[in-house]
Amino acid sequence: MESWEVFLEKYRAFGQKPSRESHARLFAPDATIFHPGMSKAMPAVEYVNFIAEALKRLPDFHLTPI
């Protein structure tokens, strides 16, 4: 499996059952995350914590990549 295929499989798994753990599996522990919607880059652990807090407010959230 190519590295991008591994990432997409992990992303699909996160979307089916969103959790802190399934989201953390998307990133290397020492990664830095930045995308256009962010005002500044974040260490992966900080970003995972941010997403985990958001998931608490969206208990029915699921994501299906197409």
C-alpha positions, 0 to 999 in steps of 0.5 A: 500500500502506498503511503497516501493510501495508508493515510486515506484508510486511517482518515476513513477509519477516523470518519467512521468512528471519530475519536481522539485516538483515531484522529491521533493516528493520522499524524506522526507524534512530532508532526506540525499541522497547518492548513489554510483555515488556521492562523498558526501551525500547531504541534500534532498533540495540540491539534489532536486535543483541539479536534477532540474538544470539537468532537465533544460538541459534535457527538453525531459527527461522522465523515465519509471521504468520497 
